Amino acid sequence: MSFFNLSEPLLREKQQELDFQDIQGLVCLNYQIGNFILFSKFYTRVDQAFILWGLISSGIFVTAQFLPISWSSQAILWSVLTLFGAIGMVSLTWFWATVEQLRWVVYSWGILILAGLILTDLSIFLGWGEVLIRLCPLWLGLSAIGYFCIGVGMRSRTFLLMGFIHLLGIIVLPYCGVMQFLSTGLIMTVSLLLLAELQWDMQSSSDYKQLTPQQKQFNQEQSQRRQMNS
């Protein structure tokens, strides 16, 4: 059996037949005028975590690039936003990660985020110039490690590719001149929003011990529907 599900494309339109752990906390948005649908999307809690981090990333790096705010004030703002994002990520994804046996991925992201936050704050408040001038590569590198963890945990080529894209971003940063913060924010935000909008490949490692017999039956029926529609 292949480590990856090679029959699935890297990215495609979202599947409608969601498992029980995916529909918990599902947000459905539907805007229409009469019979004309303007916008119709749904977002799982994992999608919501991606969107949350996308918004936080864009806010942090756009602020650093364009707003005349002192580094110390930005550090406080970044710390608050980052901790808010970390707590939000855990609360949104915990049940899903538990069923999919991916709690270690959540722990890994938490450690990476806290490590990045500590290094960022220390570089600002203690004047660590060598770290301060490398904040963009630092966060791209930490994000790449996080994506590699997800890629291995979910057996997903999509997330491994995202990791390599972030590493590539580190390579091209020197060519971005004074726009390194904006470039970093774009790479991180676009990647996260893309993952929230589309379906990625994965090999499920669900621990059905976490589910009731009715929930297990529901997932089996959904799996059969996905196979019929694939």
Order of alpha helices (4+ residues) and beta strands (2+ residues): beta-alpha-beta-beta-alpha-alpha-alpha-alpha-alpha-alpha-alpha-beta-alpha
